[in-house]
Amino acid sequence: MPFRLPVLTAIWVAFALAAAPAAAGGKRKDARAGGGAAKSAPGAQSKGTRGAAAAKSAARAQPKEPPPLPPPQGKVAVFTFAGEGGHLVQQRVVSALRAKGMKVVSNLRPLDSAEQYREMALTLNLVAYVDGEFTAEGDQASATVYVRSGVTGMRAASTTFAGEKRTLPAEVGKGLWDRLNLDLSRICVEAAKPRKAERAPLRIEAGTPLPNRPTDEDGSQPAR
């Protein structure tokens, strides 16, 4: 009996020493595995952040629709329409513009150059000019309406109507606004911006003033 106890004790000690490193290794593996899981969490979070940022960038990159234009307003000069029967179309055009709240001046004459149109628009506070032409052949006719910008002095829009000669003026009056209101809106927006005169007022150099001397009844200068 005294001989067996030391042998059993030695066996137990050897077994315990062999099992201790294995247990320690398992704990280190678990710790490493836990560290890897902890490290993977920030990576997943960063991917989510990058995805949200990319979505925001894509949203900003999409083109935004321009704001709607305000309705046309201001003073417009309407010239006499060319062609036999053109005055009937002109009357319908004037009525259509006034019905939408625009001020119409119809007693002006066309000018010769874009520069003159710009100067007149600046002087009379005009936003645009409207003119046109009317042609007829038998029972059929056509009417073209032109819009000239007061800012540039150049034609900016036009539209043409065609139909029966008898009813065409009325058709122009009904359909004119739907066809040209967007163009008139753009022209009015441009005209609302500050404008400067292109040249200084004209000055006349009269030279050296003559002395103001009294004259006799016959117009001759009196002797000194």
URJOGI-V323802 format. One record per run of one state. SS is the DSSP state (H for helix, E for strand, C for the rest). FROM is the first residue (numbers start at 1). LEN is the number of residues. If there is no record, write none. Layout:
ss:SS from:FROM len:LEN
ss:SS from:FROM len:LEN
This chain:
ss:C from:1 len:1
ss:H from:2 len:60
ss:C from:62 len:13
ss:E from:75 len:4
ss:C from:79 len:3
ss:E from:82 len:1
ss:C from:83 len:3
ss:H from:86 len:14
ss:C from:100 len:3
ss:E from:103 len:3
ss:C from:106 len:8
ss:H from:114 len:11
ss:C from:125 len:1
ss:E from:126 len:12
ss:C from:138 len:2
ss:E from:140 len:10
ss:C from:150 len:5
ss:E from:155 len:10
ss:C from:165 len:3
ss:H from:168 len:24
ss:C from:192 len:23
ss:E from:215 len:1
ss:C from:216 len:5
ss:E from:221 len:1
ss:C from:222 len:3
